[in-house]
Amino acid sequence: WNLTEIFQDQGISRVNVFYSNPNYYTERKYKQTQQFAAAAVKSETIPRDESETKTIPVKRSLRSPLTKQEAAAAWTTKTDDFFPYSDCPHCFWSGYFTSRTAFKRFERVASAFLQAARQLDLLMDSRAAASYTAESHPLFDLEDALGVAQHHDGITGTGKQHVADDYSLRLQAGINTAAAHVLGIILDQVFGGAKNEFTEATENTKAQALLKDSLTKTLQYCPLLHNETICEAASNTKFENNQEDMHVVIYNPLSKQSSTPRSWVVRVPVSQPGIYVVKSVSPSGSLKKHEQAIRARPVHRKNRNGRGAEQQKGALHVEFLAGPLLPLGAVTYRISLQTPLSQESIDTKAEEGLLLSNDLVEVGEDTVKVSNGRGMIVTFNRHSGDLKHILSGHERHEDAFLVDLPLVSQWGYYTPYNDAIDPSGTDGQNSGAYIFRPSTPNQELQVLPVCEANGSGAKFIPTSLGLEVHTSFGKDGNCWVHQIVRISKGQPWIEVEYTVGPVPIDDDGRGKEVVTRFLAPDIANDGQFYTDSNGRAFFKRTRDFRPSWDLSESYEPIAGNYYPVNAAIFIQDANASLALLTDRSRGGASILDGTLEVKVQRRTIADDHRGVDEPLNETIGGMTPYPPYGDATRIGGGVTVSGSHRIMVGPGNAGAKVARSVMDDIFAQPMIFVGSAPSLQNPECENSIDETLLPSFSVLNPKARLPPNVFLITLMRLYDYHDDGSGQSMLLVRLGHQYDIGEDDNVLSKPVQVNIQTLLDSRLCKVVSVTEKTLSGNQNWTDFVSTKFNWTDPIKSNNDSQGPTDDSGSIIVTLQPMDIRTFYVAVEKLST
């Protein structure tokens, strides 16, 4: 192209062509805004650009002078987002919100693990940390893999299968390297009180040395305990004849504390039927050790990722409530076999089906009511296992409320559009990795019935903590959705664990868009629902409506009303709120008033022609190579995915407050380490053994509590200053206010102060200085504010612009609602 010819008609003879960038573009647009504002006040002309000599006359007859405010207001302000995007009437890009849902969960797990590993990395001696470069640090591979996974075709699930497999391979390799590093730190902390040399070879000191040696060899990180009850170190513990005990170290990466200390349900596999004693390891001199006697019970249904049909033969686990858990701290539990039982007695006990009333469970003729012991009562249909009703509330001072709601859950699917099957009179747009399109625009959810293939429709399984309701769903004898609903003592939510797959494709040749829906018909939400934006602000969504433009006709009433759900979705009215919290990003909607639904899995057999060039048909064996090295054939059957939701209810117009109360809890799940050691043959040695273990430790000052509305988003070591002899280390601390204005008028939505000086454990380090940075940490906040463009008053000096409350350099910082503030914190004596 001859660029001169393009501009000749405008009277421009010389053109300067150069590569632009966002910074330069923004600078030029700001300069233009200043010129417009200045011209409106002082001049009859407006320069096009300071590099040009020509000016554009302003004809007062056609245009009145712009005030400074009008000049600023000339820029369009957009407060909503662009979801759901479409590029044709039937082409809504709302499928990728859920595509490759297993990878979306894997990325979430890896991200949470990295944040926890960064916290624990602070416990490594700074002299050892100084030997690492950025690229050689054990956390670098995971940081690198997570950065790559944020690619717009990575986390979205819109890449090819081989590429998605490579993302997963990189993430797992990063986790493996980081886990080995973290394990070493955990071992150092667990044995922080142990003697390195035993001067007197007594029975006690021999036991101490044996314990330390055994756990050093056997302790391992067990990430699969959260959803599959799999841990090699736990399964290999030899409980028979009291040969070994199991030791469980639980690290809590969640920083904030509520009025009730955090607890967590832990399930670990055991190899021997029997009654086990679970005991927290306490320092010598404790008044009473926390001890629980728990019967091992079978792992039921397909909550081991589809392996097996009913209970897993010989697969047992012990379930206990761990807590209170220290913020950014660890506690240790010892599990020992108290009373061996035969396998037959375990099987018989599980299959008797006897459900007796107790303090938490009330059994009626047609219903079963379960209480969490804290004001929540959930009612099930005794025959089908269906949810029927929830009663929840408490009478604590100003937060008193009572919610009485019918509540029903369903599993179902939408059939995806496939131009090889469906009439293509519109545009032939398929449902695929990017696009979600039901085969008919107004398709009703195809509800799956409770599966009767294996006998009764539901099993009620009493546990040491409450009740589980196991149900399967499917058609024609194919039960491919398995659900466990748990009500546990002290937990203010309904936990729904699911296993879905393989999703059938042979029955109709289409595939399926699998959905779980919750119906609360008493909530009159009038087409409105709320979804979060990256776990931060909640956006109000209105069915068949767009805030910034006129949606004259909804061509896709289902796909066009699906929105991304990163953490939570809720509906509410003046009387009640219903929230669903998810463990990964996915799509969600309220297609009908009084309902919430989220998509949990997608399987299509047609490509949507948006660049992937293959169907979203994940199989357990992956694919053969692409041409010319292979024919890109799918190997094996469809994949099986598992996950969980939390369902919560609250008073009217309180959906955001209800959801926020546990959003961080779902993300920052505890890290669990398991190892085995010879059993305590001599009970008199037990106290000396406990002195060998450091039963608990914390990165934070145990006496300094973060406010319940503040989340420690990032705590990591950046670098160490050992070359200059100062012995100082630099930390990055990022704090987030987790509530928006109006979500809790009493306390949680108000500004809050945090004292960074007292935040960290003084035994770990001493704070020397605090410098506020921008969100990304690459500029001083004061420098950023002084050079920030003043778009609201472009003639005014930039130096007069004000940022948020300016307490940079102060030890005490203030967080406004929804604030995220980032600090470099210099500390000394960062050693253990």
N, C-alpha and C positions, 0 to 999 in steps of 0.2 A: 504494500500500500504506500501511496505517496501522501504522507501526512500533511504536507504543505497544501496539496489540493483540497483536502478535507476542510481546512480552515480558511481557504482563500475567500469564500463567500462572506466570512465574518470580518474581512479586512485585516487578517493576521498573516504576516509574511514570514515570520520566523517562529519555529516551534522547538521547544526544549523538551526532549523525551528522556525520562529517567525512571528508575524503579522507585515506587512510592512504598510507604509502610503505614501501619495504623497510627503511629505517633505523628508522622508528618501530616497525614490526612486530617487528624483531629486538630492539630495546630492550625492548619489552613482554614478549617471550618470555624474554629474559634475566632481567628483573625477576621474572617468574613462577618461573623456575628458582631464583633466590636465595630467594624466599619459601618454596618447597617445601623447600629445603635447611635454611633457618633453622627452619621449623616442625618438621621432623623431629628437630631437636636440642633446641629450646627450648620448644616449645609443643604443645598438644593440638589446635590449630586451624590451618588454612591459609587465609589471605585469598585471595579470588578476584582482587582487584585493589585497589591502594591507594586508588582513587577510590571504592570501595564500603565500606559499614560492616558488611555481613554477612560472616560467616565460615562455613566448612564444617567441621562437627565431624569429627574423625578418630576412627573407632571402632577401638580397638586390637584388638578381637576379629576385625575383618575385615582390618585392615591393620597390619603392624608398622612401627615408626618407620623412616624413611629416614635412612641415613647420608649424609654429604656426597657420598661417592663414589657411593652408590646414586642420589642425586638427579641427579648428572651422567650416570650410566649410563642414566637413564630415557630419554634421547634415543637414538633409533635411529642407529647408525653404518652407513653404506653405503659400501663400498670398491669395489664394482663399478660399472658404468654401466648404462644403460637399453637398450642395444642387444642384439638387434634388437627394436624396438618393434612391437607389433601391436595392433589394436583389434577384431579378430575372428579366428576360427581360421585363415582363409586370407588375412589382410590384413596381411602383414608390410611395414613401411615400410623396406625395404632396397633399394628401387629407386633412391631419390634419391641414394644413395651414388655412383652413376655417371651419373645423368641429365645431359644436356648436357655430355658429357665434354670437348668442345673448349673450352667456356667455362671449365670447371674448370682446364684447362691455361692458358688465357689469364690467368685470375686469378692463378695461381701465377707465371707469367712477369712479370706486372705488379708483383706484390708483391716479387719478387726484384729487379726493376729499381729499384723505389723505394728499397729498402735500399741498393743500390749507388749510386744517385744522391745519397742523403743523405750517404754517405761522401765522394763527390767534391765535394759542396757545401762541405765544410770547406776545400777548397783555394781557394775564392773569397775574395778580399780582404775582410776584415771591414768595411771602409769601404763597399764596394759592397753587401755583404749588409745593412748597416744601413738601406739605402734601401728595402728591401722591408717590407711588412706581411705578416701571416700569410696574408691572402687574395690578395695580389699576388705572392707568391713563385712562381717557375716550377714548383715541385713541388706547389703546393696543389691544382691540378686533379686530379692523379693521386692524391694522398692522399684527396681528396673522393670520387673515383670508386671507389676501393678500399673506402672506408668504406661507401658505398652498396651495393657488391657483396656485402658480408657479410650483407646482409638474408637472413632465413631462407628466402625464396623466390628469392634471387639465386644465391648460390654453390651452393645445393642443386640448381639446375636445375628448380625446380618452379614457375616463373613462365610466363606466356604467351609465345609466340614474339616478339611485338612488344616486350614488356618485356625479354626476354633480349637482343634486338638493341640496345635502348637501353643496357643495361648495357655491352655490348661497345663501342658507339659512345663512351660516356663514358670507358671505360678507354683506348681508342686515342687519343682527344683528349688525355687526360692524359699518356700516354706521349709523344706528339708534342711537347707543350710542354716536358716534362721533358728529352727527348732533345736539343732545341735548346740548353737550358741546359747540360747535361752536355757536349755537343760543344764549346761555347765554353771550358769548363774544360779539357777534354782538349787542345784546341789551345794554350791558354796554357801547359800543362805540357809538351807536346811541344816547344814552341819556347822553353822556359824558359832555354835557354842561348844563344839566338840574339841577335845584335846588332840593335838597332833601326835603327842608321844605319851604313852602310858607307862608311868614309872613303876607301878606296882601291878603285877599280873594277877589281879583278883578276878573272881568270876564276873563281877560287874564290868570291869574294864575290858575283859575279853568279849563280853556281849556287846559293849559299845563299839569296839573295833570291828566285830563281825557285822553289826548292823550297818555301819558306815560303808564297809567294803561291799556288802550285798546291794544296798541301794545305789551305790555308785555304778554298779554293773547292770542293774535291772531297771532303774527308773527311766520311763519314757513318756513322751508327750502323746496323748491319746485324743486326737481331734474327732474321731468317729463316735465317741460316746454320746455326742449330742443328738444323733439321729439314727444310729445303727447298733448301739450297744456293742461295739467291737473295740477290743483293746487286747493286743497280744500279751502284754505284761500282766494284765489282770487274769486272762484265761489260763496263763501258764503258772499262776500261783498255786503251789501244792498245799492245799488245805488238809488233805488226807492225813490222818494220824497227827494232826497239829504240827506238820513239818514246817509250814511257813505262814506268815501273816502278810496281808496286803497293806501297803501304805499309799495313801492318796493325798497328793498335794494339790490344793485348789487355789489358783491365783485369780484375784478379782480385779479386772482392769477398769471397772467403773468407779469414777472418782466421787460422784455426788452421793450424798446421804439424805434419805428422807427421815421422817420421824420413826419409821420402822427400819432397822438395819437390814441389809440385803441378805437374803438366803437363796439357795439354789438346790433344785432337785437333781441329785446325782444318781445315775444308774451304771453299775459296773458289772461285767460278767463274772461269774464264779464257776468253778469246775465241779463243785461238790454240793449235792442237795443237803440242806440243813438250815439251822437257825444260826445267824451270825451276829456277833457283837461289833457295832460300829462305835468307835470311841475317838473323840478329839484328843490329840496329843497336847497335854497341858504341862506347863512348867511345874517343877517340884514345889509343893506348898500350896497348890490350888485347893480351894475348899471342896470342890466336887467336879469330877470330870464328866463331860457331856457324853452320855452313853445311850445307845439304842440297840435293842434286840430285834432283829428283822429276819423273817423267813425268806429264803431265796424262792423266787417264783419263775415260771417259764417265760421265755420271750414269745409273745403271741403274735399271731397273724403275720402279715408281711411288713412289719415295721423293721425288718432287717433287709430293706431294699429288695423285696420281692423274693427272697430265698425261702421257699417252703410255703405251705398253704396255711395250716392251722398253727399250733404252737410248734416251735422248733424243737425237735427231739433232742433232749439232753442239753439244750441251751437255756441257761439260767442266769438271772441277774439279781443283785441286791440293790434296792432303791432306798436312799436316805436323804434327809433334808440337811444340807450343810449350811451352817451359819451360826452366829452372825459372821459375815465376811467383811474383812477390813477393806476400806477403799484403797485401791492400788496396793493390796497386800495379799498375803497367802496364809492359809491355815492347813494343818496336816491332820489326817484321820488315819487310824489304824483299824483294819477289818480282820477279825479272827473268827474261826469256826468254833461255835460254842457247843452245838448239839448236832451231830451228823444224822441225816435222815435218808431213807431209801428213795430211789428214783420213783418207785411206785407210789409212795405216799405223796410226793410232790405232784405227780400227774393226777392222782385221784383228787387231791385237794383242789386243783385247778379246774378239773372237769366236772366236779359235783354240781356246779351251777347254783350252789346255795348262796343266796343273797339275804343276809340278815340285817335288821335294823340295828343301828348303833348311834353313837353321839352325833355322827355326821350324816348318816344315811337313814332315810325313812322309806320303807318298802310298803307300797299299797297294792291293791288288786290289779290295777292297770297302770300305775305310775311308780316311778322311783324318784325320790327327792334327795338331793345331795347338797350339803352345806360346806362352805369353806371355813366355817368357824368365825368368820368376820363379817357377817351380815349378808352374804350372798347365798341364795338357794336356787338351784337349777333343777328343773323337772324334766324327766325323760319318759317317753312311752315305754312301759316295761316289756312290751312284746317286740316292737320294731327297733327300739333304741333311739328313735327320733327325738331331737330336742323339742320341747313343747313350751317352756315358760322359764322366765328368769325373774327373780325377786332380789333386789339389791338395794342396800342403803345402810346408813349409820346415823347416829344421833349426836355426833361430836360437834359441839358449839355451832359456829356459823356455817359449817360445811354439812349440816344435817340435810339428808335427802332420802327419799324412798322412790324407787322405780319398780313398777310392776308391769312386765311386758310379756305378751306371747312372743315366742321366738322359735323359728323353724329353720333348719338348715337343709340344703339340697345340693346334690351333685348332678351335673348335666353337661351338655355340650352344644355348640353351634356347629353345623356342618359347613365347611369352607367352600366358597365358590370355586368351581373348576370348569374352565371353558370347554373341556373335553366332554363334560356331562351336562352342564347347565346351558340354557339358551344364551347365545351371545348377541342378542339383539341390542344390548346397550353398548358395551365396549370390550367385553371379554376379559375384564380385569380379574385375575386370580387372587386368591388369598395365599400369602406366602410369608417369607421372612420379614419383609417390611409391612406389607399390606394385610389388614384384617378386613375380610369381607364375607359375611355369611352368604350362603347360597341363595337366600331370599332376603331382601332388606329388612323386613319386619318379622323375621323368623323368631318363633318362641323358643325358649330354652328347652332342649330335649332332655327332660329330667330322667335320671337313671333310678330305677327302683332298687329297694333294698334287696340284696342277693340272697336267695334261699337255697343256693346249690349245696351249701355245706351244713344244712340243718337249720337251726333257728336263725332269725335275721340278725340278732345281736347277742353279744355276751357282756355281762356285767362282771367286772373283775375287781373285787375289793383289793386295795393296796394298803400299805402301812401309812400312807398319807391321805387317802381318800378313796376315789372310785375311778375306774376306767370303763368306758363303754366302747366296745369294739364292734364295728359294723362294716359290711362290704356292700358294694353297689355294682350293678352290671346288668346285662341282658343275655338271654338265651344260654344261661349256664356259664357265661364268661364274666367272672367277678374281677374287674381290673381296677377298681378304686377301693382302697381300704383306708378306713378312718378310725382313729382312736381319739375319743373325747375324754379329757382328764379334768377333774375337779380336785384340787389339792388343798389341803389345810393351809390356811394363811395366805393363799395366792388369790388376788382379787380379779381373776380373769378365768375364762374358759379356754383351755388349751386344746387346739384341734391339730393333731398330727395326722398327716396323710401320706399314703403311698399310691402313686398313680402310674399305671402302665403294666405291660406295654399297651399303648393306645391302639385299639383295633383299626385296621384299614381294609381288611378283606370283606367286611360286612357290607359296605356301600361304595368302596373304591374311592373314597374322598379324603379320609382323615378326619380329625376332630379338633375343635377349639374347646378345651376342657375348662369348665367353670365351676366354682363353688359359690353358692348364693345363700344369703341369710335374710330371712323375711321377718320383719317386725311391723305388722300391718297397723299397729296403733300409732306409729310415728308418721305424722303428716308433714313430710319434708317438701312437698309442693315442687318436685322436680329439682330440688337443690341438694347438692352434696359437696363434700370438701376433700381435696387431696393435697398431700404435702409436696413441696418443692425441695428435693434433696434433704429432707428431714428438717427443713427450716420453716419458712412461712407456709401457711395453709391457704390455698386458693379456693374461692367459692366457684363451683361449677353449676351451671343451670342447663338442664336438658334442652337440647335443640335451640341453643342460644349462644351468641358470641358477643362479648362486651364491647368490642371495638369495631364491629361491622355487622351489617344486617344479614342474617342467615334466612334468606327468603324461603328456601325449601330444603328440607333435610332428606337427601337421597339415601342416606344410610343411617337410619334411626338408632341402630345398635353400634356399629363401628364408629359412627360419627359422634358418639357420646362416651367413648372410652378414653380415659386419661391415664397418664403414668402415675403409679403409686410406688413411691420409693420406701416409705415407712408406714403410712397409715391412710385410711379413708374412713370418713364417718358421715352419718346423717343425724339430723336433730330437729326437734321442734321445741315448743315452749315447755313441754312436759318431760321429755326424755331424750337421751342421746345414745347412739349405738356406734361403736368404733371397731374396726378390724385392723389389726396390726400385723404386718407381714415380715417375713425373714429375708426378703430379697425384693428387688424391683420387679414390678409386673404391671399389667393393665387392670383397671377397675372402673366401675360405673354404678350408677343407680338407675337402671333402665325402667323400673317401675317404682312408684312411690312406696315407701316403707320397706325398701330392699337395698341391700349392698351385695355386689358380686365382684369377684376378682378371678382373673384367668390364671390357672396354675400350670397348664401344659398346652403345647401346640404340636400338631403333627399334620403336615399337608403333603400331598403327592404331586402338586403342580407348582411351578415356579411363577413368581409374581412379576417377572420381567423388570426388575429394578436393579439388576447388576450382579446378584448372587449367581444366577444361571444354574440353580439346582433347587429342588424342593426342600422344604424344612422337614426332613424325614430322618431324624437321628436314630441310629441303630447301634447295638452294643458292640459290634465289631468294626464300626467306622466304615471306611470306603476303600476300595482299591484305588491305585493312583489314577490321576487324570491322564487323558490322551496327551502325547502319543505313548505314554508308558503303561497305560491301563485304560479301562473303560468306565471308571468312576462308578462301579457297582456297589450298592449298599451290602454290608455283610451282617448277617444275623437279624434277630428280631428287634423290635423297637425298644428304646431305653425305658427304664423305670426311674421315676424321680420321687423324692420324698421331701417333706418340709413341714412347716407348722405355722399356724396363725394363733393369735390371741384375740378373743372376743371380749369386749368390755362394754358395760353400760354405765350411764351416769345421769344426773339430773338434766333438765331442759337447757338447751343452748350451751352445753358444756362439753361438746365433742372434742374440741381442741385440748382442753385441760385433761380430759380422760385419756386421750391418746398420748399426750406428752408425758404423762406420768410413768409410762413404761417403754417409750420408744428407745431411749438410750440403753435400757436394760436388755432389750432384744439384740441390739448391735454389739454391745460390749459383753459378750458371754464369757464366763470364766474359762480359763485355761486349766486343763486337768492333766496331771502327771501321775502315773501309777508305777509302782515297783513292788518287789517282794523281798522279804528277809526272813531268816529263821525265826520261828515262833518263840515266844517267851516261855521257855520251859520252867523257869524259876520266877514266880510272881514277885518275889522280893527284889528282883532286878529291874522291875518296871520303872520305878522312879529314876534310876540311873540311866536307863535307856532314854527316857523322856528328856533328861538333861543333855543327852547327846544331840538330840534334835532341837533345832530352834523352831518351836511349834508355830510361831507366827512372825511375820515381818512385813514391813510396809515401806513404800517409797515416800509416802506422805507423812507429815507429822500427825500421829494418831490423836493429838489433842486439838488439832486445827481441822474443823469440818468445813468443807465447801458448802455453800448454801444449796438447797434442793433444786433451785432453778438455774444452777450453773453447771456446765459440763466441761471437764478438762479435755478438750478436743485433741490436743497434741502436747506431749511432754517428751522431749528427746534431747540427747546430747548432740551438739553440733561439732565441736572440736575442743581441743585442750591446749593450754599455753604452757608447755613444759620447757620449751626452748628458752623462754625469757626468765625462767626461774620463779615465776609467780605461783606456779602450781594451781592456776585457776582453770576452770572449764566454762564453756559457754553452752547454755541450754536454750532451747526454743520452747516457749510456753504459749499455748493458744487457748484462750478461754472463750466460751460461748454462753450467752444468755439464752435459755431454751424456751422462753415464753414470749409471745407477742402481746402488744397492748390489747387489753380487754379480755384476754383469755382467762385471767383470774384476778379480779379486781381487789381481792383481799391482800394477797402477799406476792404471789409468784410472777405477776406481770409488772411488778414495780422494779425500779433500778436497784441494783445490789452492789455491795462493795466486797472486794476480795483482797486480803492481805497476802501478797506474794512472799513477804519476809517469813511468815509463819507457815506457809503452805508446805514447804519441803521439810523432811525430817532433819532436825538440827544435827542428829548423829551422822547423817549422810553428807551434809554440806552446809555452808553458810552463804547466804545471799550477799554479794558485794555491790552489785548495781543492777538496775532494771532500765531497759531502753525499749520504748514502744516502736514497733515496726508496722509496715503495711501488712495486709492480709497474707501476702505471699512471702513476707519476710525479707524482701530485697531492697527496701528503702526505710530510712528513719521516718517515722510518722510526721515529725515536725517539718522535715524537708518536703514531704509529699504535700502537706497542707499549704506550705508557703508558695509552692509552685502550681497548685491546683487551679484550673481555670474556673473563673467565677461566671457560670452560665446564667445565673439569675440576675446579675447586674454587671454586664460585660465591660462597662466603662470603669467600674471601680477597680482599684488595685487588687491584684491577686493576693498580695500579702495581707489583705484585710479579711480574706476568707477564713472562716472558722470551721474546724472539724468537730468531732464529738468532744465531750468533756476532756479538757487537756490536762491530764495528770501524768504525762510521759515523764519517766524518771522517778516517779513516786513509787513507794513500796505498796501503797494502798491504791487500787484501781477501781473505777466505777464502770459497771456494765449497764447500759440501757437495754430495754427489751429488744431482743433479736440481735443484739450486738455480738460480733466476733472480734476480739482484740488479740493481737499477736505481740509477744515480747521476747527480746533477747535478755536472758538473765545470766549474769556472770556470777559464778559461785567458786568457792575455794574449799579444799579438803574433800573433794569428791572421791572418796575411797572407802573401802569396806574392811 
